[in-house]
Structure formats: structure tokens, C-alpha cells
């Protein structure tokens, strides 16, 4: 069986709006993610790649796989002023409909939302979008050094598959080993139920 064509469209629910990336999002993404803490765990090539301000805004479109993947901008819908504040980004990439396989990556949120309901809510939207369109396996991965991201992936209910050695080069020139995880369609009902429970128990 071949997965259906995946619409690149806005996704909304659980207090979030995920919008397809546009250049107009750059100022909001720069304010949300242009901080050393965001790079510290491995995102963007790791600590040596940290950028802010105009430097970050010029770099980000070269880093995200724009035009080659479904790059989403994450907005909060729970702000008191309903400002729909940009708080991060995540991407669906490596779409392989014939293999019913995809990858969710390039995920980062502003530090003020770490440990909140944002990541489980965003993953509910992205995973549901994929599984609803016939995908059977979704990969997630993180730098082996990034304990916080690895813990977040494990809390989603993803299963550890192994280490992809010398997977990508970090900004400091060293080579990253990637911890690879996946969620398959047979696991999705239980994963979805657990994520919904987390949303009821975790502050926004």
C-alpha cells in the first residue's frame, strides 16, 4: 500500500497553530529561537552554531529544508492577548509514500516553553497528520549528546532503534552520532492516548 499525498496545510489543535513556513515568519522565529540555549543541546549544529538577531535571520532559511520538506512554524493560541505568538518550528521530511515512511525533525521551541504541553501537542498534530494519510512509520532522532531532546522523544512513546554513527557534522567540525527512534502505526492508538493524557496533566 502507498501512503496518500500529504497536504502541506495548516494544522490546529491542543492550543497550537502549525503554519507552513513563509519568509514573513522570520522575525518571530528569530525572537523565539535566536538564543544560545536553543543551540546548546545540538539543534542548528550545536553550541558552536549559535546565532541571534540579523545573523540568525539570515542563517535560518539556509538551515531549514525549505522547499524540500513540510516546514512548520508553531504558534501558541493560549496567550492572554490571543497574539498567536511564534514559539518554535518543526518539520516533516524524508517523505517516502511507497514505503509509508516519514521523519519529524528540525524541532525547536523557545526555552520558556520547554517542559510544557507544547511538544506533545505539536507531535499529536504532526503524527496524526501522517498516520491519517496512510503513513506507517515515523522516525525521530536527536544528537546522542542531547539528553533533553532524547528524553522528550522517549516521553512521546517512540521506540529506540539504535545509533546512526557519524550521521551529520556539528558546527564545531565534530561528527554527530544520532539516536534514532520511531513510532509505527500499530503503536499510534496507545501513543495518541498517552499524549492526550499528558496534555491534561501538563501546563500550557
TIRO-2110 file (N, C-alpha, C; in Angstrom, 1 decimal):
// TIRO-2110
0.9, -1.2, 0.0, N, 1, A
0.0, 0.0, 0.0, CA, 1, A
0.9, 1.2, 0.0, C, 1, A
0.5, 2.2, -0.7, N, 2, A
1.2, 3.5, -0.8, CA, 2, A
0.4, 4.6, 0.0, C, 2, A
1.1, 5.3, 0.8, N, 3, A
0.5, 6.4, 1.6, CA, 3, A
0.0, 7.5, 0.6, C, 3, A
-1.1, 8.2, 1.1, N, 4, A
-1.7, 9.2, 0.3, CA, 4, A
-0.8, 10.4, 0.2, C, 4, A
-1.0, 11.3, -0.8, N, 5, A
-0.3, 12.5, -0.9, CA, 5, A
-0.5, 13.3, 0.4, C, 5, A
0.5, 13.9, 1.0, N, 6, A
0.4, 14.6, 2.3, CA, 6, A
0.2, 16.1, 2.0, C, 6, A
-1.0, 16.6, 2.4, N, 7, A
-1.2, 18.0, 2.2, CA, 7, A
-0.3, 18.9, 3.1, C, 7, A
0.3, 19.9, 2.5, N, 8, A
1.1, 20.9, 3.2, CA, 8, A
0.2, 22.0, 3.6, C, 8, A
-0.5, 21.8, 4.7, N, 9, A
-1.5, 22.8, 5.1, CA, 9, A
-1.4, 23.0, 6.6, C, 9, A
-2.1, 24.1, 7.1, N, 10, A
-2.0, 24.5, 8.5, CA, 10, A
-2.7, 23.4, 9.3, C, 10, A
-2.2, 23.2, 10.5, N, 11, A
-2.7, 22.2, 11.5, CA, 11, A
-3.0, 22.9, 12.8, C, 11, A
-4.2, 22.7, 13.3, N, 12, A
-4.6, 23.4, 14.5, CA, 12, A
-5.2, 22.5, 15.5, C, 12, A
-4.9, 22.7, 16.8, N, 13, A
-5.5, 21.9, 17.9, CA, 13, A
-4.6, 22.0, 19.1, C, 13, A
-5.2, 21.6, 20.2, N, 14, A
-4.5, 21.5, 21.5, CA, 14, A
-3.7, 22.8, 21.9, C, 14, A
-4.3, 23.9, 21.5, N, 15, A
-3.7, 25.2, 21.9, CA, 15, A
-2.7, 25.7, 20.9, C, 15, A
-2.4, 25.0, 19.8, N, 16, A
-1.4, 25.4, 18.9, CA, 16, A
-1.9, 25.6, 17.5, C, 16, A
-1.2, 26.4, 16.7, N, 17, A
-1.4, 26.5, 15.3, CA, 17, A
-0.1, 26.3, 14.6, C, 17, A
0.0, 25.3, 13.7, N, 18, A
1.2, 25.0, 12.9, CA, 18, A
0.9, 25.5, 11.5, C, 18, A
1.7, 26.5, 11.1, N, 19, A
1.5, 27.1, 9.8, CA, 19, A
2.7, 26.7, 8.8, C, 19, A
2.4, 26.5, 7.6, N, 20, A
3.6, 26.3, 6.6, CA, 20, A
4.5, 27.6, 6.6, C, 20, A
5.7, 27.3, 6.6, N, 21, A
6.7, 28.4, 6.7, CA, 21, A
6.6, 29.4, 5.6, C, 21, A
6.7, 30.7, 5.9, N, 22, A
6.8, 31.8, 4.9, CA, 22, A
7.9, 32.7, 5.4, C, 22, A
8.5, 33.5, 4.5, N, 23, A
9.5, 34.4, 4.9, CA, 23, A
9.0, 35.4, 6.0, C, 23, A
7.7, 35.7, 6.0, N, 24, A
7.2, 36.7, 7.0, CA, 24, A
7.3, 36.2, 8.4, C, 24, A
7.5, 34.9, 8.6, N, 25, A
7.7, 34.3, 9.9, CA, 25, A
9.1, 34.5, 10.5, C, 25, A
10.0, 35.0, 9.7, N, 26, A
11.4, 35.1, 10.2, CA, 26, A
11.6, 35.9, 11.4, C, 26, A
11.0, 37.1, 11.5, N, 27, A
11.2, 37.9, 12.8, CA, 27, A
10.7, 37.2, 14.0, C, 27, A
9.6, 36.5, 13.9, N, 28, A
9.1, 35.8, 15.1, CA, 28, A
9.9, 34.6, 15.4, C, 28, A
10.4, 33.9, 14.4, N, 29, A
11.3, 32.7, 14.7, CA, 29, A
12.7, 33.2, 15.3, C, 29, A
13.1, 34.3, 14.8, N, 30, A
14.4, 34.9, 15.3, CA, 30, A
14.2, 35.2, 16.8, C, 30, A
13.1, 35.9, 17.2, N, 31, A
12.9, 36.2, 18.6, CA, 31, A
12.7, 34.9, 19.4, C, 31, A
12.1, 33.9, 18.9, N, 32, A
11.9, 32.7, 19.7, CA, 32, A
13.1, 31.8, 19.8, C, 32, A
13.9, 31.7, 18.8, N, 33, A
14.9, 30.7, 18.7, CA, 33, A
16.4, 31.2, 18.7, C, 33, A
16.5, 32.5, 18.5, N, 34, A
17.9, 33.0, 18.4, CA, 34, A
18.6, 33.2, 19.8, C, 34, A
18.7, 32.1, 20.5, N, 35, A
19.3, 32.1, 21.8, CA, 35, A
20.3, 31.0, 22.0, C, 35, A
21.4, 31.2, 22.7, N, 36, A
22.4, 30.1, 22.9, CA, 36, A
21.8, 28.8, 23.5, C, 36, A
20.8, 28.9, 24.4, N, 37, A
20.2, 27.7, 25.0, CA, 37, A
19.6, 26.8, 23.9, C, 37, A
19.0, 27.4, 22.9, N, 38, A
18.4, 26.6, 21.8, CA, 38, A
19.4, 25.7, 21.1, C, 38, A
20.6, 26.2, 20.9, N, 39, A
21.6, 25.5, 20.2, CA, 39, A
22.4, 24.6, 21.1, C, 39, A
22.3, 24.8, 22.4, N, 40, A
23.2, 24.1, 23.4, CA, 40, A
23.1, 22.6, 23.3, C, 40, A
21.9, 22.1, 23.0, N, 41, A
21.7, 20.6, 23.0, CA, 41, A
22.0, 19.9, 21.7, C, 41, A
22.2, 20.7, 20.6, N, 42, A
22.5, 20.1, 19.3, CA, 42, A
21.7, 20.7, 18.2, C, 42, A
20.6, 21.4, 18.4, N, 43, A
19.9, 22.0, 17.3, CA, 43, A
20.7, 23.0, 16.6, C, 43, A
20.6, 23.1, 15.2, N, 44, A
21.3, 24.1, 14.5, CA, 44, A
22.8, 23.8, 14.4, C, 44, A
23.2, 22.6, 14.7, N, 45, A
24.7, 22.3, 14.6, CA, 45, A
25.4, 22.3, 15.9, C, 45, A
24.6, 22.6, 17.0, N, 46, A
25.2, 22.6, 18.3, CA, 46, A
25.7, 24.0, 18.8, C, 46, A
26.3, 24.1, 20.0, N, 47, A
26.6, 25.4, 20.6, CA, 47, A
27.5, 26.2, 19.7, C, 47, A
28.4, 25.7, 18.9, N, 48, A
29.3, 26.5, 18.1, CA, 48, A
28.5, 27.2, 17.0, C, 48, A
27.3, 26.7, 16.7, N, 49, A
26.5, 27.3, 15.7, CA, 49, A
25.5, 28.4, 16.1, C, 49, A
25.6, 28.8, 17.4, N, 50, A
24.6, 29.7, 18.0, CA, 50, A
24.7, 31.1, 17.3, C, 50, A
23.5, 31.6, 17.0, N, 51, A
23.3, 32.9, 16.3, CA, 51, A
22.2, 33.6, 17.0, C, 51, A
22.1, 34.9, 16.7, N, 52, A
21.0, 35.7, 17.2, CA, 52, A
20.8, 36.9, 16.2, C, 52, A
19.7, 37.6, 16.4, N, 53, A
19.5, 38.8, 15.6, CA, 53, A
19.5, 38.6, 14.1, C, 53, A
20.1, 39.6, 13.4, N, 54, A
20.1, 39.5, 11.9, CA, 54, A
20.9, 38.3, 11.4, C, 54, A
21.9, 37.9, 12.2, N, 55, A
22.7, 36.8, 11.8, CA, 55, A
21.9, 35.5, 11.8, C, 55, A
21.0, 35.3, 12.8, N, 56, A
20.1, 34.2, 12.9, CA, 56, A
19.1, 34.2, 11.7, C, 56, A
18.5, 35.4, 11.5, N, 57, A
17.5, 35.5, 10.4, CA, 57, A
18.1, 35.2, 9.1, C, 57, A
19.3, 35.6, 8.8, N, 58, A
20.0, 35.3, 7.5, CA, 58, A
20.3, 33.8, 7.4, C, 58, A
20.6, 33.2, 8.5, N, 59, A
21.0, 31.8, 8.5, CA, 59, A
19.9, 30.8, 8.5, C, 59, A
18.8, 31.1, 9.2, N, 60, A
17.7, 30.1, 9.3, CA, 60, A
17.2, 29.5, 8.0, C, 60, A
16.9, 30.3, 7.0, N, 61, A
16.4, 29.8, 5.7, CA, 61, A
17.4, 28.8, 5.1, C, 61, A
18.7, 28.9, 5.4, N, 62, A
19.7, 28.0, 4.8, CA, 62, A
19.8, 26.7, 5.6, C, 62, A
19.3, 26.8, 6.8, N, 63, A
19.3, 25.6, 7.7, CA, 63, A
18.1, 24.7, 7.5, C, 63, A
16.9, 25.3, 7.6, N, 64, A
15.7, 24.5, 7.4, CA, 64, A
15.5, 24.1, 6.0, C, 64, A
15.0, 22.9, 5.7, N, 65, A
14.9, 22.3, 4.4, CA, 65, A
13.7, 22.9, 3.6, C, 65, A
13.6, 24.2, 3.5, N, 66, A
12.5, 24.9, 2.9, CA, 66, A
12.5, 24.6, 1.4, C, 66, A
11.3, 24.2, 0.9, N, 67, A
11.2, 23.8, -0.5, CA, 67, A
11.4, 22.3, -0.7, C, 67, A
12.0, 21.6, 0.3, N, 68, A
12.3, 20.2, 0.2, CA, 68, A
11.5, 19.4, 1.2, C, 68, A
10.7, 20.0, 2.1, N, 69, A
10.0, 19.4, 3.2, CA, 69, A
8.9, 20.2, 3.6, C, 69, A
8.1, 19.7, 4.5, N, 70, A
7.0, 20.5, 5.1, CA, 70, A
7.5, 21.2, 6.4, C, 70, A
8.0, 22.4, 6.2, N, 71, A
8.5, 23.1, 7.4, CA, 71, A
7.3, 23.9, 8.0, C, 71, A
7.1, 23.7, 9.3, N, 72, A
6.1, 24.3, 10.0, CA, 72, A
6.6, 25.3, 11.1, C, 72, A
5.8, 26.4, 11.2, N, 73, A
6.1, 27.4, 12.3, CA, 73, A
5.0, 27.2, 13.4, C, 73, A
5.4, 27.1, 14.6, N, 74, A
4.5, 26.7, 15.7, CA, 74, A
4.1, 28.0, 16.4, C, 74, A
2.8, 28.3, 16.5, N, 75, A
2.3, 29.4, 17.2, CA, 75, A
1.4, 28.9, 18.4, C, 75, A
1.5, 29.7, 19.5, N, 76, A
0.7, 29.4, 20.6, CA, 76, A
-0.7, 30.2, 20.5, C, 76, A
-1.8, 29.5, 20.8, N, 77, A
-3.1, 30.1, 20.7, CA, 77, A
-3.6, 30.4, 22.1, C, 77, A
-2.8, 30.2, 23.1, N, 78, A
-3.2, 30.3, 24.5, CA, 78, A
-2.8, 31.6, 25.2, C, 78, A
-2.0, 32.4, 24.5, N, 79, A
-1.6, 33.7, 25.1, CA, 79, A
-2.8, 34.5, 25.5, C, 79, A
-2.8, 35.2, 26.6, N, 80, A
-3.9, 36.0, 27.1, CA, 80, A
-4.4, 37.0, 26.0, C, 80, A
-3.5, 37.6, 25.3, N, 81, A
-3.9, 38.6, 24.3, CA, 81, A
-4.2, 38.0, 22.9, C, 81, A
-4.2, 36.7, 22.9, N, 82, A
-4.5, 36.0, 21.6, CA, 82, A
-3.6, 36.4, 20.5, C, 82, A
-2.3, 36.7, 20.8, N, 83, A
-1.4, 37.2, 19.9, CA, 83, A
-0.8, 36.2, 18.9, C, 83, A
-1.2, 34.9, 19.2, N, 84, A
-0.7, 33.8, 18.3, CA, 84, A
0.9, 33.9, 18.2, C, 84, A
1.5, 34.0, 19.3, N, 85, A
2.9, 34.2, 19.4, CA, 85, A
3.7, 33.0, 18.7, C, 85, A
4.7, 33.3, 17.9, N, 86, A
5.5, 32.2, 17.4, CA, 86, A
6.5, 31.7, 18.5, C, 86, A
6.4, 30.4, 18.7, N, 87, A
7.2, 29.8, 19.8, CA, 87, A
8.2, 28.7, 19.3, C, 87, A
8.2, 28.4, 18.0, N, 88, A
9.1, 27.4, 17.5, CA, 88, A
8.8, 26.9, 16.1, C, 88, A
9.5, 25.8, 15.8, N, 89, A
9.3, 25.2, 14.5, CA, 89, A
9.5, 23.7, 14.5, C, 89, A
8.9, 23.0, 13.6, N, 90, A
9.1, 21.6, 13.4, CA, 90, A
8.9, 21.2, 11.9, C, 90, A
9.4, 20.1, 11.5, N, 91, A
9.4, 19.8, 10.0, CA, 91, A
9.1, 18.3, 9.8, C, 91, A
8.2, 18.1, 8.8, N, 92, A
8.0, 16.7, 8.3, CA, 92, A
8.9, 16.6, 7.0, C, 92, A
9.8, 15.6, 7.0, N, 93, A
10.7, 15.5, 5.9, CA, 93, A
10.9, 14.0, 5.6, C, 93, A
11.7, 13.8, 4.5, N, 94, A
12.0, 12.4, 4.1, CA, 94, A
10.7, 11.6, 3.8, C, 94, A
9.8, 12.3, 3.2, N, 95, A
8.5, 11.6, 2.8, CA, 95, A
8.8, 10.5, 1.8, C, 95, A
8.4, 9.3, 2.1, N, 96, A
8.5, 8.2, 1.2, CA, 96, A
7.2, 7.4, 1.2, C, 96, A
6.2, 7.9, 0.3, N, 97, A
4.9, 7.3, 0.3, CA, 97, A
4.9, 5.8, 0.0, C, 97, A
5.7, 5.4, -0.9, N, 98, A
5.7, 4.0, -1.2, CA, 98, A
6.1, 3.1, -0.1, C, 98, A
7.0, 3.6, 0.8, N, 99, A
7.4, 2.9, 2.0, CA, 99, A
6.6, 3.3, 3.2, C, 99, A
5.7, 4.2, 3.0, N, 100, A
4.8, 4.7, 4.1, CA, 100, A
5.7, 5.2, 5.3, C, 100, A
6.7, 5.9, 4.9, N, 101, A
7.7, 6.3, 5.9, CA, 101, A
7.9, 7.8, 5.9, C, 101, A
8.2, 8.4, 7.0, N, 102, A
8.5, 9.9, 7.1, CA, 102, A
9.3, 10.1, 8.3, C, 102, A
9.7, 11.4, 8.5, N, 103, A
10.6, 11.7, 9.6, CA, 103, A
10.1, 13.1, 10.1, C, 103, A
10.0, 13.2, 11.4, N, 104, A
9.8, 14.5, 12.0, CA, 104, A
11.1, 15.0, 12.7, C, 104, A
11.5, 16.2, 12.3, N, 105, A
12.8, 16.7, 12.8, CA, 105, A
12.9, 18.2, 12.7, C, 105, A
14.1, 18.8, 12.9, N, 106, A
14.3, 20.2, 13.0, CA, 106, A
13.4, 20.9, 14.0, C, 106, A
13.1, 20.2, 15.1, N, 107, A
12.2, 20.8, 16.1, CA, 107, A
12.9, 21.6, 17.1, C, 107, A
12.4, 22.8, 17.4, N, 108, A
13.0, 23.6, 18.4, CA, 108, A
11.9, 24.6, 18.9, C, 108, A
11.9, 24.8, 20.2, N, 109, A
11.0, 25.8, 20.8, CA, 109, A
11.7, 26.8, 21.7, C, 109, A
11.1, 27.9, 21.9, N, 110, A
11.7, 28.9, 22.7, CA, 110, A
11.9, 28.4, 24.1, C, 110, A
13.0, 28.6, 24.9, N, 111, A
13.2, 28.0, 26.2, CA, 111, A
12.0, 28.1, 27.2, C, 111, A
11.3, 29.2, 27.1, N, 112, A
10.2, 29.4, 28.0, CA, 112, A
9.1, 28.3, 27.9, C, 112, A
9.1, 27.6, 26.8, N, 113, A
8.1, 26.5, 26.7, CA, 113, A
8.6, 25.1, 26.8, C, 113, A
9.9, 25.0, 27.2, N, 114, A
10.4, 23.7, 27.4, CA, 114, A
9.7, 23.0, 28.7, C, 114, A
9.4, 21.8, 28.6, N, 115, A
8.7, 21.1, 29.7, CA, 115, A
7.2, 21.4, 29.8, C, 115, A
6.7, 22.1, 28.8, N, 116, A
5.3, 22.5, 28.8, CA, 116, A
4.5, 21.5, 27.9, C, 116, A
3.3, 21.8, 27.6, N, 117, A
2.5, 20.9, 26.8, CA, 117, A
2.8, 21.1, 25.3, C, 117, A
3.6, 22.0, 25.0, N, 118, A
3.8, 22.4, 23.6, CA, 118, A
4.3, 21.2, 22.7, C, 118, A
5.4, 20.5, 23.2, N, 119, A
5.9, 19.5, 22.3, CA, 119, A
4.9, 18.3, 22.1, C, 119, A
4.3, 17.8, 23.2, N, 120, A
3.3, 16.7, 23.0, CA, 120, A
2.1, 17.2, 22.1, C, 120, A
1.7, 18.5, 22.2, N, 121, A
0.6, 19.0, 21.4, CA, 121, A
1.0, 19.0, 19.9, C, 121, A
2.2, 19.6, 19.7, N, 122, A
2.7, 19.6, 18.3, CA, 122, A
2.9, 18.3, 17.7, C, 122, A
3.4, 17.3, 18.5, N, 123, A
3.6, 16.0, 17.9, CA, 123, A
2.3, 15.3, 17.7, C, 123, A
1.3, 15.5, 18.5, N, 124, A
0.0, 15.0, 18.3, CA, 124, A
-0.5, 15.4, 16.9, C, 124, A
-0.4, 16.7, 16.6, N, 125, A
-0.8, 17.2, 15.3, CA, 125, A
-0.1, 16.6, 14.1, C, 125, A
1.3, 16.6, 14.2, N, 126, A
2.1, 16.1, 13.1, CA, 126, A
2.0, 14.6, 12.9, C, 126, A
2.0, 13.9, 14.0, N, 127, A
1.9, 12.4, 13.9, CA, 127, A
0.5, 12.0, 13.4, C, 127, A
-0.6, 12.7, 13.9, N, 128, A
-1.9, 12.4, 13.4, CA, 128, A
-2.1, 12.7, 12.0, C, 128, A
-1.4, 13.8, 11.5, N, 129, A
-1.5, 14.2, 10.1, CA, 129, A
-0.9, 13.1, 9.2, C, 129, A
0.2, 12.5, 9.7, N, 130, A
0.9, 11.5, 8.9, CA, 130, A
0.1, 10.2, 8.9, C, 130, A
-0.2, 9.7, 10.1, N, 131, A
-0.9, 8.4, 10.2, CA, 131, A
-2.3, 8.5, 9.6, C, 131, A
-3.0, 9.6, 9.6, N, 132, A
-4.3, 9.8, 8.9, CA, 132, A
-4.2, 9.7, 7.4, C, 132, A
-3.0, 9.9, 6.9, N, 133, A
-2.8, 9.8, 5.4, CA, 133, A
-2.0, 8.6, 5.0, C, 133, A
-2.0, 7.6, 5.9, N, 134, A
-1.6, 6.3, 5.4, CA, 134, A
-0.1, 6.0, 5.7, C, 134, A
0.6, 6.9, 6.4, N, 135, A
2.0, 6.6, 6.8, CA, 135, A
2.0, 5.5, 7.9, C, 135, A
3.0, 4.6, 7.8, N, 136, A
3.1, 3.5, 8.8, CA, 136, A
4.3, 3.6, 9.7, C, 136, A
5.3, 4.5, 9.4, N, 137, A
6.4, 4.6, 10.3, CA, 137, A
6.9, 6.0, 10.3, C, 137, A
7.1, 6.6, 11.5, N, 138, A
7.6, 8.0, 11.6, CA, 138, A
8.9, 7.9, 12.4, C, 138, A
10.0, 8.4, 11.9, N, 139, A
11.3, 8.4, 12.5, CA, 139, A
11.4, 9.8, 13.3, C, 139, A
12.1, 9.7, 14.4, N, 140, A
12.5, 10.9, 15.2, CA, 140, A
13.9, 10.6, 15.6, C, 140, A
14.8, 11.6, 15.7, N, 141, A
16.1, 11.4, 16.1, CA, 141, A
16.7, 12.6, 16.8, C, 141, A
17.8, 12.4, 17.5, N, 142, A
18.5, 13.5, 18.2, CA, 142, A
20.0, 13.2, 18.4, C, 142, A
20.8, 14.2, 18.5, N, 143, A
22.2, 14.0, 18.8, CA, 143, A
22.3, 13.1, 20.1, C, 143, A
23.2, 12.2, 20.1, N, 144, A
23.3, 11.3, 21.2, CA, 144, A
23.7, 12.1, 22.5, C, 144, A
24.3, 13.3, 22.3, N, 145, A
24.6, 14.1, 23.5, CA, 145, A
23.5, 14.9, 24.0, C, 145, A
22.4, 15.0, 23.3, N, 146, A
21.3, 15.8, 23.6, CA, 146, A
20.3, 15.1, 24.5, C, 146, A
20.6, 15.0, 25.8, N, 147, A
19.8, 14.2, 26.7, CA, 147, A
18.4, 14.8, 26.8, C, 147, A
18.2, 16.1, 26.8, N, 148, A
16.9, 16.7, 26.9, CA, 148, A
16.0, 16.3, 25.7, C, 148, A
16.5, 16.4, 24.5, N, 149, A
15.7, 16.0, 23.3, CA, 149, A
15.4, 14.5, 23.3, C, 149, A
16.4, 13.7, 23.7, N, 150, A
16.2, 12.3, 23.7, CA, 150, A
15.1, 11.9, 24.7, C, 150, A
15.1, 12.5, 25.9, N, 151, A
14.1, 12.3, 26.9, CA, 151, A
12.7, 12.7, 26.4, C, 151, A
12.7, 13.8, 25.6, N, 152, A
11.4, 14.3, 25.1, CA, 152, A
10.9, 13.3, 24.1, C, 152, A
11.7, 12.7, 23.2, N, 153, A
11.3, 11.8, 22.2, CA, 153, A
10.8, 10.5, 22.9, C, 153, A
11.5, 10.1, 23.9, N, 154, A
11.1, 8.9, 24.7, CA, 154, A
9.8, 9.1, 25.4, C, 154, A
9.5, 10.3, 25.9, N, 155, A
8.2, 10.5, 26.6, CA, 155, A
7.1, 10.5, 25.6, C, 155, A
7.4, 10.7, 24.3, N, 156, A
6.3, 10.6, 23.3, CA, 156, A
5.8, 9.2, 23.1, C, 156, A
6.6, 8.2, 23.5, N, 157, A
6.3, 6.8, 23.3, CA, 157, A
7.0, 6.2, 22.2, C, 157, A
8.0, 6.9, 21.6, N, 158, A
8.8, 6.4, 20.5, CA, 158, A
9.7, 5.3, 21.0, C, 158, A
10.0, 4.3, 20.1, N, 159, A
10.8, 3.2, 20.4, CA, 159, A
12.3, 3.5, 19.9, C, 159, A
13.2, 3.2, 20.8, N, 160, A
14.6, 3.4, 20.4, CA, 160, A
15.0, 2.3, 19.4, C, 160, A
15.6, 2.7, 18.3, N, 161, A
16.1, 1.7, 17.3, CA, 161, A
17.6, 1.5, 17.3, C, 161, A
18.4, 2.5, 17.7, N, 162, A
19.8, 2.4, 17.6, CA, 162, A
20.5, 3.7, 17.3, C, 162, A
21.8, 3.6, 17.1, N, 163, A
22.6, 4.8, 16.9, CA, 163, A
23.1, 4.8, 15.4, C, 163, A
22.8, 5.9, 14.8, N, 164, A
23.3, 6.1, 13.4, CA, 164, A
24.7, 6.8, 13.6, C, 164, A
25.8, 6.2, 13.4, N, 165, A
27.1, 6.7, 13.6, CA, 165, A
27.5, 7.7, 12.6, C, 165, A
28.2, 8.7, 13.0, N, 166, A
28.8, 9.8, 12.1, CA, 166, A
27.7, 10.3, 11.1, C, 166, A
26.6, 10.6, 11.7, N, 167, A
25.4, 10.9, 10.9, CA, 167, A
25.4, 12.3, 10.3, C, 167, A
25.9, 13.3, 11.0, N, 168, A
26.0, 14.7, 10.5, CA, 168, A
27.1, 15.5, 11.2, C, 168, A
27.6, 16.5, 10.5, N, 169, A
28.7, 17.3, 11.1, CA, 169, A
28.1, 18.4, 11.9, C, 169, A
28.7, 18.6, 13.1, N, 170, A
28.3, 19.7, 14.0, CA, 170, A
28.9, 21.0, 13.5, C, 170, A
28.5, 22.1, 14.1, N, 171, A
29.1, 23.4, 13.7, CA, 171, A
30.5, 23.5, 14.1, C, 171, A
30.9, 22.8, 15.1, N, 172, A
32.4, 22.9, 15.6, CA, 172, A
33.3, 21.9, 14.8, C, 172, A
32.7, 21.2, 13.8, N, 173, A
33.5, 20.4, 12.9, CA, 173, A
33.5, 18.9, 13.3, C, 173, A
33.1, 18.6, 14.6, N, 174, A
33.0, 17.2, 15.0, CA, 174, A
31.8, 16.5, 14.4, C, 174, A
31.8, 15.2, 14.4, N, 175, A
30.7, 14.5, 13.8, CA, 175, A
29.7, 13.9, 14.8, C, 175, A
28.5, 14.1, 14.5, N, 176, A
27.4, 13.7, 15.4, CA, 176, A
27.0, 12.3, 15.2, C, 176, A
26.8, 11.5, 16.3, N, 177, A
26.1, 10.2, 16.2, CA, 177, A
24.6, 10.6, 16.6, C, 177, A
23.7, 10.0, 15.9, N, 178, A
22.3, 10.2, 16.1, CA, 178, A
21.6, 9.1, 16.8, C, 178, A
20.8, 9.3, 17.8, N, 179, A
20.0, 8.3, 18.4, CA, 179, A
18.7, 8.3, 17.7, C, 179, A
18.3, 7.1, 17.1, N, 180, A
17.2, 7.0, 16.2, CA, 180, A
16.0, 6.3, 16.9, C, 180, A
14.9, 6.9, 16.8, N, 181, A
13.6, 6.3, 17.4, CA, 181, A
12.6, 6.3, 16.3, C, 181, A
11.5, 5.5, 16.5, N, 182, A
10.4, 5.5, 15.6, CA, 182, A
9.1, 5.2, 16.3, C, 182, A
8.0, 5.6, 15.7, N, 183, A
6.6, 5.2, 16.1, CA, 183, A
6.0, 4.6, 14.9, C, 183, A
5.4, 3.4, 15.0, N, 184, A
4.7, 2.8, 13.9, CA, 184, A
3.2, 2.8, 14.1, C, 184, A
2.5, 2.6, 13.0, N, 185, A
1.1, 2.8, 13.0, CA, 185, A
0.3, 1.9, 14.0, C, 185, A
0.8, 0.7, 14.3, N, 186, A
0.2, -0.1, 15.2, CA, 186, A
0.3, 0.4, 16.6, C, 186, A
1.3, 1.2, 16.9, N, 187, A
1.5, 1.8, 18.2, CA, 187, A
0.8, 3.1, 18.4, C, 187, A
0.3, 3.7, 17.3, N, 188, A
-0.3, 5.1, 17.3, CA, 188, A
-1.5, 5.2, 18.3, C, 188, A
-2.4, 4.3, 18.3, N, 189, A
-3.6, 4.5, 19.2, CA, 189, A
-3.1, 4.6, 20.7, C, 189, A
-2.2, 3.8, 21.1, N, 190, A
-1.7, 3.9, 22.5, CA, 190, A
-0.9, 5.2, 22.7, C, 190, A
0.0, 5.5, 21.7, N, 191, A
0.8, 6.7, 21.8, CA, 191, A
-0.1, 8.0, 21.9, C, 191, A
-1.1, 8.0, 21.0, N, 192, A
-2.1, 9.1, 21.0, CA, 192, A
-2.8, 9.3, 22.3, C, 192, A
-3.3, 8.2, 22.9, N, 193, A
-4.0, 8.2, 24.2, CA, 193, A
-3.1, 8.7, 25.3, C, 193, A
-1.8, 8.3, 25.3, N, 194, A
-0.8, 8.7, 26.3, CA, 194, A
-0.5, 10.2, 26.2, C, 194, A
-0.4, 10.7, 24.9, N, 195, A
-0.1, 12.1, 24.7, CA, 195, A
-1.3, 13.0, 25.1, C, 195, A
-2.5, 12.5, 24.9, N, 196, A
-3.7, 13.3, 25.3, CA, 196, A
-3.8, 13.3, 26.8, C, 196, A
-3.4, 12.2, 27.5, N, 197, A
-3.4, 12.3, 29.0, CA, 197, A
-2.3, 13.3, 29.4, C, 197, A
-1.2, 13.3, 28.8, N, 198, A
-0.1, 14.3, 29.2, CA, 198, A
-0.6, 15.7, 29.0, C, 198, A
-1.4, 16.0, 28.0, N, 199, A
-1.9, 17.4, 27.8, CA, 199, A
-2.8, 17.8, 28.9, C, 199, A
-3.6, 16.8, 29.4, N, 200, A
-4.5, 17.2, 30.5, CA, 200, A
-3.7, 17.4, 31.8, C, 200, A
-2.5, 16.9, 31.9, N, 201, A
-1.7, 16.9, 33.2, CA, 201, A
-0.6, 18.0, 33.2, C, 201, A
-0.3, 18.5, 32.0, N, 202, A
0.9, 19.4, 31.8, CA, 202, A
0.4, 20.8, 31.5, C, 202, A
1.0, 21.8, 32.2, N, 203, A
0.7, 23.2, 31.9, CA, 203, A
1.0, 23.6, 30.5, C, 203, A
0.2, 24.6, 29.9, N, 204, A
0.5, 25.0, 28.6, CA, 204, A
1.7, 25.8, 28.5, C, 204, A
END
